[in-house]
């Protein structure tokens, strides 16, 4: 059975002390969560300290990104090995903001995926189309292309450690809304695409998260869809009550 997962991407929010406060609130409130893997992804300066608080807790710790090099003269970058050594066990890769603001390509994301897998970090790999692509009915084509580009050369055994997050970029900050039916349609398509590459067993065990402004008011309806296995949560993950409410929406 594939895991139900609710992962909180804090993005560039929270100072050190604010972040630790939020970690403690999530830990305190997480006792109500059953059969759902919680994951938090604070800014990298918090990784090691967060790991201390999360030790022996059923809450995963993720980096928000990592470098596509193992080490070297890359000022400001953080490697997969560094994140692992600091206590992370997951990494978010290929987020739409990384693609848009830092021009990350499928090839670069693939390099990061390989480094994460080599360092025993589970990648949460993002895919999704922008507004123009959705309006032109190109969303299936775009997502299939991203998946092919990001996972080329990744073996079936390696892929077992991958989580995918679908982001309807066109529905984030545009005033438009992705319906649960639209989410199910593309999640099902992603699972079928993985099935064609890696077989039914791996596809059926793959957790596919929804990353389009998921919040307590819409999580329950989204999570009833058979191919929606949880959420990659942005703004709502900065509030412990909202984050836990989303996890309890299953």
C-alpha positions in Angstrom: 0.0 0.0 0.0 1.3 3.4 -0.9 1.8 6.0 1.9 -0.4 8.9 2.6 1.9 11.9 3.0 1.4 15.6 4.0 4.6 17.6 3.5 5.0 21.2 4.5 7.2 23.4 2.3 8.0 26.5 4.4 9.8 28.2 1.5 11.8 31.3 2.6 9.8 31.9 5.8 10.5 31.8 9.6 13.6 32.9 11.4 15.6 30.4 13.5 13.6 30.9 16.7 10.2 31.1 14.8 11.0 27.9 13.0 11.8 26.0 16.2 8.6 27.3 17.7 6.6 26.0 14.7 8.4 22.6 14.9 7.4 22.3 18.6 3.8 23.2 17.8 3.6 20.6 15.0 5.2 17.9 17.3 2.7 18.7 20.1 -0.4 18.6 17.8 0.8 15.6 15.7 -0.5 13.0 18.2 -3.9 13.3 16.5 -2.6 12.3 13.1 -3.0 8.6 12.2 -1.6 6.6 9.3 -0.2 9.8 7.6 3.5 10.5 7.1 4.1 14.1 8.1 7.1 15.8 6.6 8.4 19.4 7.3 10.8 21.3 5.0 12.2 24.3 6.8 14.9 26.6 5.4 18.3 24.9 5.3 19.7 26.9 8.3 17.1 25.0 10.5 17.8 21.5 9.2 20.2 20.3 11.9 18.4 21.9 14.8 15.0 20.6 13.5 16.5 17.1 13.3 17.3 17.2 17.0 13.7 18.1 17.9 12.3 15.5 15.5 14.4 12.6 16.6 12.3 9.6 17.5 9.2 11.5 16.3 7.2 10.2 13.3 7.8 13.3 11.3 10.1 13.4 8.4 12.6 16.2 7.7 13.2 17.5 4.1 15.5 20.0 2.5 13.8 22.4 0.1 16.5 21.9 -2.6 20.0 20.7 -3.1 22.9 21.3 -5.5 23.4 19.3 -8.7 27.0 18.8 -7.7 28.4 16.6 -4.9 30.9 19.3 -3.6 33.2 22.0 -4.8 33.4 25.7 -5.5 29.7 26.5 -5.7 29.2 29.4 -3.3 25.9 29.4 -1.5 24.9 25.9 -2.5 24.0 23.0 -0.2 24.8 19.4 -1.3 22.7 16.3 -0.8 25.4 14.9 1.5 25.3 18.0 3.6 21.6 17.7 4.1 21.9 14.0 4.9 24.6 14.7 7.5 22.4 17.5 9.0 19.6 15.0 9.6 17.3 15.3 6.5 15.7 12.2 5.0 13.8 13.9 2.1 14.5 16.7 -0.4 12.1 18.7 -2.5 13.3 18.9 -6.1 12.1 20.6 -9.2 9.7 22.9 -7.5 7.9 25.3 -9.9 9.6 28.3 -8.2 13.0 26.7 -8.8 12.1 26.3 -12.5 10.7 29.8 -12.9 13.1 31.9 -10.8 16.3 29.8 -11.1 15.8 28.3 -14.6 16.2 24.7 -13.5 15.8 22.2 -16.3 14.7 18.6 -16.2 18.3 17.6 -16.8 19.6 19.6 -13.8 16.8 18.1 -11.7 17.7 14.6 -12.8 21.3 15.2 -11.6 19.9 16.2 -8.2 17.7 13.2 -8.1 20.7 10.9 -8.6 22.7 12.6 -5.9 19.9 12.4 -3.5 19.4 8.7 -4.1 23.1 8.1 -3.7 22.9 9.8 -0.3 19.9 7.9 0.9 17.6 10.9 0.6 14.1 10.4 -0.7 13.4 13.0 -3.4 9.9 14.6 -3.6 10.0 15.5 -7.3 7.7 18.2 -8.6 6.1 18.5 -12.0 3.3 20.6 -13.5 2.2 23.0 -16.2 1.8 26.8 -16.3 -1.4 28.7 -17.2 -0.6 29.0 -20.9 0.1 25.3 -21.2 -3.2 24.4 -19.4 -5.2 26.8 -21.6 -3.6 25.3 -24.7 -4.6 21.8 -23.4 -0.9 20.8 -23.3 -0.8 19.7 -19.7 -0.5 16.0 -20.3 2.2 16.5 -22.9 4.2 18.9 -20.6 4.0 16.6 -17.5 4.9 13.5 -19.5 7.9 15.4 -21.0 9.0 16.5 -17.5 8.7 13.0 -16.1 10.7 11.5 -19.0 13.4 14.1 -18.7 13.8 14.0 -14.9 13.8 10.2 -14.6 15.8 9.1 -17.6 18.4 6.7 -16.4 16.8 6.2 -13.0 16.4 2.4 -12.4 13.2 0.8 -11.2 15.0 -0.1 -7.9 16.0 3.6 -7.4 12.5 4.9 -8.4 11.0 3.0 -5.5 12.3 5.7 -3.2 10.8 8.6 -5.3 7.7 10.6 -4.3 6.1 12.8 -7.0 4.3 16.1 -6.3 2.0 17.6 -9.0 1.8 21.4 -9.0 -0.9 23.1 -11.1 1.2 26.2 -11.5 -1.6 27.9 -13.4 -3.8 27.7 -10.3 -1.3 29.2 -7.8 -1.8 32.9 -7.3 -3.9 33.4 -10.5 -7.3 33.4 -9.0 -8.1 30.2 -10.9 -8.9 27.0 -9.0 -8.0 23.4 -9.8 -11.0 21.2 -9.1 -10.6 17.8 -7.3 -11.6 16.2 -10.6 -8.8 18.0 -12.4 -6.4 16.9 -9.7 -7.5 13.3 -10.0 -7.3 13.4 -13.8 -3.7 14.5 -13.9 -2.6 12.3 -10.9 -4.1 9.3 -12.7 -2.2 10.3 -15.8 1.1 10.5 -13.9 0.5 7.1 -12.4 -0.2 5.6 -15.8 3.0 7.3 -17.2 5.0 5.7 -14.4 3.3 2.4 -15.0 4.4 2.5 -18.7 8.1 3.0 -17.6 8.4 1.0 -14.4 5.5 -1.4 -14.3 2.2 -1.7 -12.3 3.7 -2.6 -8.9 5.9 0.5 -8.7 3.2 2.7 -10.1 0.7 1.5 -7.6 3.0 2.0 -4.7 4.0 5.5 -5.8 2.8 8.3 -3.6 1.6 11.3 -5.7 1.0 14.5 -3.8 -1.1 17.5 -4.8 0.7 20.9 -4.6 -1.9 23.4 -5.6 -2.9 25.6 -2.7 -4.1 22.7 -0.6 -5.7 23.9 2.7 -8.1 22.7 5.4 -11.1 23.8 3.5 -10.4 21.7 0.3 -8.1 18.9 1.5 -10.8 16.4 2.4 -12.4 16.6 -1.0 -9.0 16.3 -2.7 -7.9 13.4 -0.6 -11.0 11.3 -1.4 -9.7 11.0 -5.0 -8.1 7.6 -5.6 -4.8 8.8 -7.1 -4.3 11.8 -4.7 -2.1 10.5 -1.9 -1.6 13.7 0.1 -0.3 17.2 -0.3 2.8 19.3 -0.7 1.6 22.2 1.4 2.9 25.8 1.1 1.3 28.6 3.0 -0.9 26.4 5.2 2.1 24.6 6.5 3.3 27.8 8.3 0.4 27.4 10.8 0.5 24.2 12.9 -3.3 24.0 13.3 -3.9 24.2 9.5 -1.1 21.8 8.7 -2.4 19.2 11.2 -6.0 19.8 10.0 -4.9 19.0 6.5 -3.2 15.7 7.6 -6.4 14.8 9.5 -8.5 15.3 6.3 -7.9 11.7 5.1 
